[in-house]
Amino acid sequence: MGIEDIIREDLAPLVPYAPGLRASQVRERTGVETVVKLSSNEHPCGPVPAALAAMRAVLPRLNRYPDGACTALKSKLASRLGVGTENLVVGNGSNEVLRLLAQAVLRPGDEVVFAWPSFVVYPMVTALFGATAVRVPLDEGDVHDLDAMLGAVTERTRIVFLCNPNNPTGTIYRRNAFDRFMRAVPEHVLVVVDEAYFEFVTDPEYPDALQWFDGVRPLAVCRTFSKMYSLAGLRVGYGVAPEQLARAVDKVREPFNVNTVAQIAAYHALDDEAEVRRRRAENQEQKTYLYSCFDRLGISYASSETNFVYVHATRPVEAFQALLAEGVIVRDFGTSPALRVTLGTREDTERTIRAFEAAVARLGRL
Ligand SMILES: Cc1ncc(COP(=O)(O)O)c(C=O)c1O
């Protein structure tokens, strides 16, 4: 009897989440001094100012446990979103919320439908709770094929994850397609809409999934403070769910899953709407500029509603290395024919463009 006999054998095929390269690793590897990390869809600016001040003020009180019920944050989110506090789940990042929802509903043998490529956490939580992943390819425009996803639903389907906008492609499905999907999806399926990049979207046809939320229908909507609010390092995200599901999540979560600093920062970040508007406009400007350079270089990409762009590459491994040699870290997907580039500051965009120019000069085409 060894340690391998003690560990759950069904964990063997699972692979731990692989984070992108850190700037320090690339500095060491390439000798390039100023490295720009554009591989994790982080916001280039620090936390919104209102959140920073509040975090500093709370530090002397960290001898106390957090508010396990996230009372103040839930109450502010509830009035902001027009839902009840009993409908809110707060997590250590929206990643935890996705996992808790899965933990609360999945039984071994269930099926979980999601688009592919999409957020890597969906197959991970599916496997973790003994369910079977059903991947539905994106359409030719790199967009969720909601009709095909509906077609993949069976009696054993327990969850459908929809990622809108989608990571890694940055694309959205539009209101008509979502309304059609919601009208047709059977009642035994929990629809989980992951809106981690909600605040970046500018397309007027983007469907806010909360408009379908009535507290009864099996629908959960997840968002995060990691992206637009720049609080990725703190870990705080939330979900809106029917009350019974939110209570079930309370049973499986840790008692103090969201730390005090995160709760305070998220609470105050919500007040800074002007900063969110400014950041959204700035992101849009950088994206338009990057597109114009990609067009000039003959680089193909998916139209993005987020703070990252999905670049089609026929030689992704070489392209990734060529960009790295220029000190720009993007996200690769092994041999999948694409790279994902996060948008940053104006300087980051200039740097990205120079790196892509150098990569094209070296490789001919990406
Ligand atoms: C689509 C999507 N959902 C959820 C998350 C998780 O974000 P967090 O756990 O930081 O809230 C991410 C992070 O990259 C994401 O891209």
The ligand as an ORCA input file, in Angstrom:
! r2SCAN-3c Opt
* xyz 0 1
  C     -13.942     33.151    -18.952
  C     -13.341     33.219    -17.602
  N     -14.088     32.885    -16.550
  C     -13.610     32.925    -15.305
  C     -12.326     33.325    -15.068
  C     -11.837     33.275    -13.669
  O     -11.519     34.516    -13.180
  P     -11.330     34.766    -11.634
  O     -11.291     33.455    -10.940
  O     -10.076     35.521    -11.516
  O     -12.543     35.549    -11.223
  C     -11.491     33.691    -16.122
  C     -10.098     34.076    -15.891
  O      -9.272     34.161    -16.737
  C     -12.017     33.637    -17.426
  O     -11.275     33.958    -18.497
*
